[in-house]
Every structure is written in C-alpha cells, then in structure tokens.
Amino acid sequence: MKTFGSLHRDPSKGKIAGVCAGIAEYFGMEIWLVRILTLTGFFLLAPPFFFVGYIAAWFILEKNQGAWQLDQKMKGMQLATTIKCKARGGIMCLRTNQKK
C-alpha cells in the first residue's frame, strides 16, 4: 500500500496557483493529467463546483515551503551575481558566470 505525503500546493510547478501540481504530487500522477481532468470537469461536468473548489484549495492549501524557499534563494543568488558583475564592468563578468 502506498503512503501519501501531505497535500499542499506547489507554485513553482503550477500555472496559476499550483493547486493541480500539488494534487498531482500527492497522488503520484503527472501534472498535465490532473490539469486535463480539472479542465474537463470544469467545462463538461459542473463549472461552479470546480471553480469554487479550485479557489478554495488555493486559499486553504499551504505552499510547498521547501520548493518555494529554494526558488527564492536561487533568485537572490542570481540577483547578487548580476549586481556584482555590473559593478565590475558589465558584459565580461556576466560571461564568466555562465555555466557551460
């Protein structure tokens, strides 16, 4: 029997709020499949139910803090590198920091 983790939303992998990404991770499914099922339910089955459910999940589910903090840390490192390079003279410094 498979044990499930905690249900959360994952904004780093999501298109709108990360609700479908969090549900896909929780059930071990592909994100695109959960998105297709959500859109199918929204357009064909019960639009008000899916709309209200998605908005409620957006506010109720907590963010996946690990992924969000790592994303913010990487953005901060990139910004710090760019600022240092511009202070040193621009283009040559930016080229030395690129990964090959």
N, C-alpha and C positions, 0 to 999 in steps of 0.2 A: 504494500500500500504506500502510495506517495504522500509525503507530508508537505503541506503548503506553508509558505512563509507568511509574512504579514502583507495585508492588502494595502497598497499605497498608490500614489500617482507618481509618474516619472516624467517631469517636464523636460528633461534633457533629451528624451527619446520621443516626446509627444509632438503632435502638430498644433494642438490648441492648448490643452492643459495637462496632457499626459495621463488622462484617465484610461484610455484604451491601452496605452503602453503598460501601465501598472496592472491592469486586469490580465493582459497577455502574459506578463511575467509571473503573476500569481498562479495562473492555471497552466503555465508552461506551453503556451501557444505562440504562434507567430503574431507580431503586431498587426500586420496587414490583414490577417484573417479576422481579428477582433474588430478592426475598423470597418471591414466589409460587412460583418454581421451587424454592427451598430448602425451603419447607414441603411442596410436592408430593413432592419427593424424600424428605423425612423421613417423611411419613405413608404414602406408597404404595410406594416402592422399597426403601430399605434404611435404616431408622431408626438402627441403631447406627453405620453408616458416616457418615451425615450429622451425627449428634450428636458423634461423636469428631472429625470433620473440622472442625466449627464451633468446638469448644473448642480444638482445636489451632491453628486460624487466629487465634483470639482471643489466644493466648499468643505465637505466632510472628510475626504481622504487626505492624509498628510503627505507631504512631499517626501520623496526618497532622498533623505538628507545626505547620504554618502555621495551619490552621484552629483547632487546639486553643489555641495561644498567643493568637490574635486573640480567641477566645471568652473566655479568662481575662482578657485585658486589658480587654475591654468590661465584664465583671462587676466588675472592680476599679474602673473609672471610675464605674460606676453606684453602687457602694457608697460611694465617696468623695463623690459628689454628694449622696447621701442623708444622709451623716453631716454634711456642711457645712450642709445645709438644716435639719436638726434642731437644729443648734447655733444657727442664726439665727432660729428661731422657728416652724418647722413647715410648716403647710399652704401658706401663701402662697409660700414659697420653692419648694416642690415643684411648684406650679402654674406658676411662671415657667420651670422647667427642662423642661417637657413640650414635645415637638415638635407643631406644628400641622399 
